[in-house]
Amino acid sequence: MDLKGQHILSASQFDKKTLLELFKKAQEMEKILSNKGQSDLAFGKVMATLFFEPSTRTRFSFETAMMRLGGRVIANSDMVKTSSTMKMESLEDTGKTVSQMADIIVMRHPEAGSVGKLAFKSDVPVINAGDGPAQHPTQALLDVYTIWKSFGKLDELTIGMVGDLKNGRVPHSQCELLKQFDVNFIFVSPEGLKMPREIVGDLQDGGHYVEEVSELKVVISKMDVIAMTRVQKERFENEKDYEKYVGSYVLNNEMMTKAKNNAIVIHPLPRVDEISTEIDTDPRAKYFEQVKNGVAIRMALIAEVLGL
């Protein structure tokens, strides 16, 4: 799949061949980062980052990636309060307007499908940096890239996903990418936060083994990848509903004694209480390494989308 000029709205856009090519390009970007830390591939190009929802890692990662490529960034990290949406400007018109000033747009928004609305009238590629509970394709890319780097492969692995699988856009996007490979899935969640039925059905229809349980301790020993995610407080209508689930799963040293010696732990961050800081020094913990990997994979994606 040729990514040049394409909007990147969903993880479903990537086929197996494109993923592996992108991962190899990310490794080339890592060499740039480890050697001189700077490229001129995107010299003269401008990225606009439009965030309608809070972000630390994703926004900084995209902006760092663009600057490491030699490009420049114009940013608005609080579009809700400081953009013309306050004057009732539509997302479509915002996209058309900003695309007259930038070569590529990165957007986050709390409503599913909103990035697609902005992309509809944009004259330049738009990358989805998270739209509500729907998709977060580049987070999934860096997660799967981290798995690929850790094991040297993606086939014949058992992927465990733990936590808020109903509202977590990251596990949804991870499933879209991982279903391209020969993997098994174990979903661990409370009954009220189970993976959406359409995603489970899609995986099963594709021939994947899917196990769903509510207790982590009974299945953690089967997992090659332990993908943790927080309970998505911002997706609940009230505090009481959120409080029912917070703290459902805590990954600590005791729990990790049940895990495989070569398993890895990933998390999109921020964490709340689902991963104890005591395992930060465990060599199986890869969540801070993921942040570094995110810069490389986003450099690769930006380069591909801009045709550099």
Sine and cosine of phi, psi and omega as CSV:
sin_phi,cos_phi,sin_psi,cos_psi,sin_omega,cos_omega
0.00,0.00,0.79,-0.62,0.05,-1.00
-1.00,0.08,0.87,-0.49,-0.05,-1.00
-1.00,0.02,-0.14,0.99,-0.07,-1.00
-0.85,0.53,0.81,-0.58,0.06,-1.00
0.97,0.23,0.06,1.00,-0.07,-1.00
-1.00,0.04,0.60,-0.80,0.24,-0.97
-0.95,0.32,0.62,-0.78,0.08,-1.00
-0.93,-0.37,1.00,-0.10,-0.12,-0.99
-0.94,-0.33,-0.44,0.90,-0.10,-1.00
-0.57,-0.82,0.52,-0.85,0.06,-1.00
-0.91,0.41,-0.34,0.94,-0.02,-1.00
-0.93,0.36,-0.18,0.98,0.00,-1.00
-0.96,0.28,-0.32,0.95,-0.13,-0.99
-0.99,-0.10,0.81,-0.59,0.14,-0.99
-1.00,-0.09,0.10,-0.99,-0.09,-1.00
-0.86,0.51,-0.71,0.71,-0.03,-1.00
-0.89,0.46,-0.70,0.71,-0.01,-1.00
-0.90,0.44,-0.65,0.76,0.01,-1.00
-0.86,0.51,-0.76,0.64,-0.06,-1.00
-0.91,0.41,-0.60,0.80,0.06,-1.00
-0.91,0.42,-0.64,0.77,0.01,-1.00
-0.92,0.40,-0.63,0.78,0.02,-1.00
-0.90,0.43,-0.63,0.77,0.03,-1.00
-0.92,0.39,-0.60,0.80,0.05,-1.00
-0.93,0.37,-0.58,0.82,0.05,-1.00
-0.89,0.45,-0.58,0.81,0.07,-1.00
-0.90,0.44,-0.58,0.81,0.08,-1.00
-0.91,0.42,-0.62,0.79,0.03,-1.00
-0.92,0.40,-0.57,0.82,0.05,-1.00
-0.88,0.47,-0.57,0.82,0.04,-1.00
-0.90,0.43,-0.64,0.77,0.06,-1.00
-0.88,0.48,-0.71,0.71,-0.03,-1.00
-0.90,0.43,-0.62,0.78,-0.05,-1.00
-0.99,0.16,-0.39,0.92,-0.01,-1.00
-1.00,0.03,-0.99,0.17,-0.05,-1.00
-0.95,-0.31,-0.21,0.98,0.07,-1.00
0.96,0.28,0.08,1.00,-0.09,-1.00
-0.54,-0.84,0.61,-0.79,0.06,-1.00
-0.76,-0.65,0.27,-0.96,0.09,-1.00
-0.91,-0.41,0.32,0.95,-0.03,-1.00
-0.83,0.55,-0.65,0.76,-0.07,-1.00
-0.97,-0.23,0.36,0.93,0.00,-1.00
-0.83,0.56,0.76,-0.65,0.01,-1.00
1.00,0.03,-0.12,0.99,0.01,-1.00
-1.00,-0.08,0.49,-0.87,-0.02,-1.00
-0.82,-0.57,0.74,-0.67,0.11,-0.99
-0.95,-0.30,0.69,-0.72,0.12,-0.99
-0.96,-0.29,0.80,-0.60,0.06,-1.00
-0.94,-0.33,0.88,-0.48,-0.07,-1.00
-0.90,-0.44,0.96,-0.28,-0.08,-1.00
-0.90,-0.45,0.91,-0.42,0.03,-1.00
-1.00,-0.09,0.07,1.00,-0.06,-1.00
-0.57,-0.82,0.53,-0.85,-0.05,-1.00
-0.85,0.52,0.53,-0.85,0.05,-1.00
-0.32,-0.95,0.62,-0.79,0.16,-0.99
-0.92,-0.39,-0.93,0.38,-0.10,-0.99
-0.89,0.46,-0.76,0.65,-0.11,-0.99
-0.89,0.46,-0.74,0.68,-0.03,-1.00
-0.91,0.41,-0.76,0.65,0.01,-1.00
-0.88,0.47,-0.60,0.80,-0.01,-1.00
-0.90,0.44,-0.73,0.69,0.03,-1.00
-0.89,0.46,-0.70,0.71,-0.04,-1.00
-0.92,0.38,-0.64,0.77,0.07,-1.00
-0.89,0.45,-0.69,0.72,-0.01,-1.00
-0.85,0.52,-0.71,0.71,-0.01,-1.00
-0.90,0.43,-0.67,0.74,-0.02,-1.00
-0.94,0.35,-0.59,0.81,0.07,-1.00
-0.90,0.43,-0.46,0.89,0.05,-1.00
-0.99,0.13,-0.07,1.00,0.02,-1.00
1.00,-0.08,0.07,1.00,0.01,-1.00
-1.00,-0.02,-0.07,-1.00,0.01,-1.00
-0.83,-0.55,0.28,-0.96,-0.09,-1.00
-0.77,-0.64,0.72,-0.69,0.26,-0.97
-0.92,-0.39,0.74,-0.68,-0.20,-0.98
-0.72,-0.70,0.53,-0.85,0.20,-0.98
-0.66,-0.75,0.95,-0.30,-0.06,-1.00
-1.00,0.00,0.02,1.00,0.02,-1.00
-0.62,-0.79,0.91,0.42,-0.05,-1.00
-0.88,0.47,-0.46,0.89,-0.04,-1.00
-0.88,0.47,-0.67,0.74,-0.11,-0.99
-0.99,-0.16,-0.40,0.92,-0.18,-0.98
-0.85,-0.53,0.24,0.97,0.05,-1.00
-0.90,-0.44,0.05,-1.00,-0.03,-1.00
-0.96,0.28,-0.02,1.00,0.15,-0.99
-0.89,0.46,-0.41,0.91,0.09,-1.00
-0.90,0.43,-0.37,0.93,0.01,-1.00
-0.98,-0.19,0.32,0.95,0.04,-1.00
0.95,0.30,0.37,0.93,0.09,-1.00
-0.92,0.39,0.68,-0.73,0.00,-1.00
-0.96,0.26,0.38,-0.92,0.06,-1.00
-0.88,0.47,-0.60,0.80,0.01,-1.00
-0.88,0.48,-0.69,0.72,0.00,-1.00
-0.94,0.33,-0.57,0.82,0.08,-1.00
-0.87,0.49,-0.70,0.71,0.01,-1.00
-0.88,0.47,-0.70,0.71,0.01,-1.00
-0.89,0.46,-0.66,0.75,-0.04,-1.00
-0.92,0.40,-0.78,0.62,-0.07,-1.00
-0.91,0.41,-0.52,0.86,-0.02,-1.00
-0.93,0.36,-0.20,0.98,0.09,-1.00
-0.99,0.16,-0.20,0.98,-0.08,-1.00
-0.90,-0.44,-0.28,0.96,-0.09,-1.00
-0.80,-0.61,0.33,-0.94,0.03,-1.00
-1.00,-0.07,-0.29,0.96,-0.01,-1.00
-0.37,-0.93,0.58,-0.81,-0.02,-1.00
-0.85,-0.53,0.68,-0.73,0.12,-0.99
-0.88,-0.48,0.77,-0.64,-0.13,-0.99
-0.70,-0.72,0.64,-0.77,0.18,-0.98
-0.82,-0.58,0.61,-0.80,-0.04,-1.00
-0.44,-0.90,0.54,-0.84,-0.03,-1.00
-0.97,0.25,-0.20,0.98,-0.05,-1.00
-0.97,-0.24,0.75,-0.66,0.04,-1.00
-0.86,0.51,0.69,-0.72,0.03,-1.00
1.00,0.09,-0.10,0.99,-0.08,-1.00
-0.93,0.36,-0.59,0.81,0.00,-1.00
-0.91,0.41,-0.60,0.80,0.07,-1.00
-0.89,0.46,-0.58,0.81,0.06,-1.00
-0.89,0.46,-0.71,0.71,0.00,-1.00
-0.91,0.41,-0.62,0.79,-0.03,-1.00
-0.93,0.37,-0.43,0.90,-0.11,-0.99
-0.82,0.58,-0.63,0.77,-0.03,-1.00
-0.94,-0.33,0.05,1.00,0.00,-1.00
-0.95,0.31,0.63,-0.77,0.04,-1.00
-1.00,-0.01,-0.03,1.00,0.02,-1.00
-0.77,-0.64,0.29,-0.96,-0.01,-1.00
-0.88,0.48,0.62,-0.78,0.05,-1.00
-0.87,-0.49,0.74,-0.68,0.03,-1.00
-0.94,-0.35,0.76,-0.65,0.02,-1.00
-0.98,0.21,0.90,-0.44,0.05,-1.00
-0.98,-0.21,0.39,0.92,0.03,-1.00
0.87,-0.49,0.89,-0.45,0.07,-1.00
-0.83,-0.56,0.99,-0.11,0.03,-1.00
0.82,0.57,-0.66,-0.75,0.00,-1.00
-1.00,0.08,0.11,0.99,-0.16,-0.99
-0.99,0.11,-0.95,0.30,-0.17,-0.99
-0.67,-0.74,0.50,-0.87,0.17,-0.99
-0.53,-0.85,0.95,0.31,-0.17,-0.99
-0.87,0.50,-0.61,0.79,-0.07,-1.00
-0.97,0.23,-0.46,0.89,0.12,-0.99
-0.91,0.41,-0.68,0.74,0.05,-1.00
-0.89,0.46,-0.63,0.78,0.03,-1.00
-0.86,0.51,-0.73,0.69,-0.04,-1.00
-0.95,0.31,-0.51,0.86,0.07,-1.00
-0.90,0.43,-0.76,0.65,-0.04,-1.00
-0.94,0.35,-0.56,0.83,0.10,-0.99
-0.88,0.48,-0.66,0.75,0.03,-1.00
-0.90,0.45,-0.66,0.75,0.05,-1.00
-0.89,0.46,-0.72,0.69,-0.02,-1.00
-0.87,0.49,-0.68,0.73,0.03,-1.00
-0.91,0.41,-0.62,0.79,-0.08,-1.00
-0.94,0.33,-0.61,0.79,-0.09,-1.00
-0.95,-0.30,-0.21,0.98,-0.05,-1.00
0.96,0.28,0.18,0.98,-0.01,-1.00
-0.22,-0.97,0.14,-0.99,0.11,-0.99
-0.82,-0.57,-0.36,0.93,0.03,-1.00
-0.96,0.29,0.41,-0.91,0.10,-1.00
0.88,0.48,0.60,0.80,0.07,-1.00
-0.88,-0.47,0.45,-0.89,0.11,-0.99
-0.95,-0.31,0.88,-0.48,-0.08,-1.00
-0.98,-0.21,0.88,-0.47,0.08,-1.00
-0.98,-0.18,0.76,-0.65,0.06,-1.00
-0.87,-0.49,0.79,-0.62,-0.21,-0.98
-0.77,-0.64,0.76,-0.65,0.11,-0.99
0.84,-0.54,-0.68,-0.73,-0.04,-1.00
-0.99,0.11,1.00,0.04,-0.05,-1.00
-1.00,0.03,-0.21,0.98,0.05,-1.00
-0.97,0.23,-0.76,0.65,-0.11,-0.99
-0.99,-0.16,-0.17,0.98,-0.08,-1.00
-0.98,0.21,0.94,-0.33,0.02,-1.00
-0.92,0.39,-0.42,0.91,-0.02,-1.00
-0.93,0.38,-0.79,0.61,0.04,-1.00
-0.88,0.48,-0.53,0.85,0.05,-1.00
-0.88,0.48,-0.72,0.70,-0.01,-1.00
-0.95,0.32,-0.58,0.81,0.06,-1.00
-0.86,0.51,-0.68,0.74,0.01,-1.00
-0.88,0.48,-0.64,0.77,-0.01,-1.00
-0.87,0.49,-0.63,0.78,-0.01,-1.00
-0.98,0.20,-0.71,0.71,-0.11,-0.99
-0.94,0.33,-0.37,0.93,0.00,-1.00
-0.93,0.36,-0.19,0.98,0.08,-1.00
-0.95,0.30,-0.20,0.98,-0.13,-0.99
-0.85,-0.52,0.21,-0.98,-0.02,-1.00
-1.00,0.10,0.99,0.15,-0.02,-1.00
-0.79,-0.61,0.40,-0.92,0.13,-0.99
-0.98,-0.22,0.47,-0.88,-0.02,-1.00
-0.85,-0.52,0.71,-0.70,0.18,-0.98
-0.84,-0.54,0.87,-0.49,-0.02,-1.00
-0.96,-0.27,0.83,-0.55,-0.02,-1.00
-0.88,-0.47,0.89,-0.46,-0.03,-1.00
-0.32,-0.95,0.34,-0.94,0.19,-0.98
-0.90,0.43,0.36,-0.93,-0.03,-1.00
-0.81,0.58,-0.64,0.77,-0.06,-1.00
-0.98,0.19,-0.08,1.00,-0.04,-1.00
-0.82,-0.57,0.50,0.87,-0.04,-1.00
-0.93,0.36,0.42,-0.91,0.08,-1.00
-0.83,0.56,0.69,-0.73,0.03,-1.00
-0.78,0.62,0.64,-0.77,-0.09,-1.00
-0.87,0.50,-0.55,0.84,-0.03,-1.00
-0.92,0.38,-0.53,0.85,0.03,-1.00
-0.95,0.31,-0.70,0.72,0.04,-1.00
-0.87,0.50,-0.71,0.70,0.00,-1.00
-0.88,0.47,-0.64,0.77,0.01,-1.00
-0.89,0.46,-0.67,0.74,0.01,-1.00
-0.91,0.41,-0.69,0.72,-0.01,-1.00
-0.92,0.40,-0.63,0.77,0.04,-1.00
-0.89,0.46,-0.47,0.88,0.02,-1.00
-1.00,0.09,0.09,1.00,0.07,-1.00
1.00,0.00,0.19,0.98,-0.02,-1.00
-1.00,0.06,0.61,-0.79,0.13,-0.99
-0.97,0.24,0.78,-0.62,0.02,-1.00
-0.78,-0.63,0.83,-0.56,0.06,-1.00
-0.88,-0.48,0.72,-0.69,0.01,-1.00
-0.85,-0.52,0.83,-0.56,-0.02,-1.00
-0.66,-0.75,0.19,-0.98,0.02,-1.00
-0.94,-0.34,-0.19,0.98,-0.02,-1.00
-0.91,-0.42,0.83,-0.56,-0.02,-1.00
-0.94,0.34,-0.63,0.77,-0.13,-0.99
-0.89,0.46,-0.40,0.92,-0.05,-1.00
-0.99,0.10,-0.21,0.98,-0.05,-1.00
-0.80,-0.60,-0.14,0.99,-0.11,-0.99
-0.87,0.49,-0.49,0.87,-0.02,-1.00
-0.93,0.36,-0.25,0.97,0.00,-1.00
-1.00,0.03,-0.25,0.97,-0.21,-0.98
-1.00,0.05,0.73,-0.68,0.20,-0.98
-1.00,0.08,-0.57,0.82,0.01,-1.00
-0.84,-0.54,0.80,-0.60,0.07,-1.00
-0.94,-0.33,0.99,-0.15,-0.07,-1.00
-0.99,-0.14,0.98,-0.21,-0.03,-1.00
-1.00,0.03,0.46,-0.89,0.12,-0.99
-0.52,-0.86,0.54,-0.84,-0.03,-1.00
-0.98,0.20,0.33,-0.94,0.17,-0.98
-0.95,0.32,0.81,-0.59,-0.16,-0.99
-0.99,0.16,0.99,0.10,-0.08,-1.00
-0.80,0.60,-0.64,0.77,-0.07,-1.00
-0.94,0.35,-0.19,0.98,-0.01,-1.00
-1.00,-0.07,-0.09,1.00,-0.02,-1.00
-1.00,-0.06,0.55,-0.83,-0.03,-1.00
-0.97,0.26,-0.46,0.89,0.01,-1.00
-0.53,-0.85,0.34,-0.94,-0.06,-1.00
-0.89,0.47,-0.58,0.81,-0.04,-1.00
-0.88,0.47,-0.69,0.73,0.01,-1.00
-0.90,0.43,-0.66,0.75,0.03,-1.00
-0.88,0.47,-0.70,0.71,-0.06,-1.00
-0.88,0.47,-0.39,0.92,0.02,-1.00
-0.90,0.43,-0.46,0.89,-0.16,-0.99
-0.93,-0.37,-0.40,0.92,-0.07,-1.00
-0.87,0.50,0.69,-0.72,-0.02,-1.00
0.99,0.14,0.19,0.98,-0.02,-1.00
-0.87,0.49,-0.60,0.80,-0.02,-1.00
-0.71,-0.70,0.74,-0.67,0.04,-1.00
-0.76,-0.65,0.87,-0.49,0.03,-1.00
-1.00,-0.03,0.92,-0.40,-0.01,-1.00
-0.73,-0.68,-0.05,-1.00,-0.04,-1.00
-0.85,0.53,-0.66,0.75,0.00,-1.00
-0.88,0.48,-0.71,0.71,0.01,-1.00
-0.91,0.41,-0.59,0.80,-0.03,-1.00
-0.94,0.34,-0.30,0.95,0.08,-1.00
-0.92,0.39,-0.34,0.94,0.01,-1.00
-1.00,0.02,-0.19,0.98,-0.06,-1.00
-1.00,0.08,0.32,-0.95,0.06,-1.00
-0.89,0.46,0.50,-0.87,0.02,-1.00
-0.91,0.42,-0.48,0.88,-0.03,-1.00
-0.96,-0.29,0.24,0.97,0.07,-1.00
-0.94,0.35,0.33,-0.94,0.11,-0.99
-0.81,-0.58,0.47,-0.88,0.05,-1.00
-0.92,-0.39,0.82,-0.57,0.05,-1.00
-0.84,-0.55,0.40,-0.92,-0.01,-1.00
-0.33,-0.94,0.71,-0.71,-0.01,-1.00
-0.95,0.32,-0.31,0.95,-0.08,-1.00
0.88,0.47,0.48,-0.88,0.11,0.99
-0.97,0.23,0.48,-0.88,0.11,-0.99
-1.00,-0.07,0.39,-0.92,0.07,-1.00
-0.93,-0.37,-0.99,0.15,0.06,-1.00
-0.74,-0.67,0.16,0.99,-0.11,-0.99
-0.99,0.15,-0.27,0.96,0.12,-0.99
-0.78,-0.63,0.87,-0.49,0.03,-1.00
-0.95,0.33,0.62,-0.79,0.03,-1.00
-0.89,0.45,-0.28,0.96,-0.02,-1.00
-0.92,0.38,-0.31,0.95,0.04,-1.00
-0.99,-0.14,0.11,0.99,0.02,-1.00
-0.86,0.51,-0.49,0.87,-0.02,-1.00
-1.00,-0.04,-0.03,1.00,0.07,-1.00
-0.93,0.36,0.80,-0.60,-0.02,-1.00
-0.87,0.49,-0.28,0.96,0.03,-1.00
-0.98,0.18,-0.23,0.97,0.00,-1.00
-0.98,0.17,0.88,-0.47,-0.10,-1.00
-0.90,-0.44,0.13,0.99,-0.16,-0.99
-0.94,0.35,-0.48,0.88,0.08,-1.00
-0.99,0.13,-0.51,0.86,0.12,-0.99
-0.89,0.46,-0.56,0.83,0.04,-1.00
-0.84,0.55,-0.61,0.79,-0.02,-1.00
-0.87,0.49,-0.70,0.71,0.03,-1.00
-0.91,0.43,-0.67,0.74,0.04,-1.00
-0.88,0.48,-0.52,0.85,-0.01,-1.00
-0.89,0.46,-0.59,0.80,0.04,-1.00
-0.91,0.42,-0.70,0.71,-0.04,-1.00
-0.91,0.42,-0.70,0.72,-0.05,-1.00
-0.94,0.34,-0.55,0.84,0.03,-1.00
-0.96,0.27,-0.54,0.84,0.15,-0.99
-0.86,0.51,-0.72,0.69,0.00,-1.00
-0.88,0.47,-0.70,0.72,-0.03,-1.00
-0.92,0.39,-0.70,0.71,0.03,-1.00
-0.86,0.51,-0.71,0.71,0.01,-1.00
-0.87,0.49,-0.67,0.74,-0.01,-1.00
-0.93,0.37,-0.70,0.72,-0.03,-1.00
-0.92,0.40,-0.59,0.81,0.02,-1.00
-1.00,0.09,-0.09,1.00,0.02,-1.00
0.93,0.36,0.60,0.80,-0.06,-1.00
-1.00,0.00,0.00,0.00,0.00,0.00
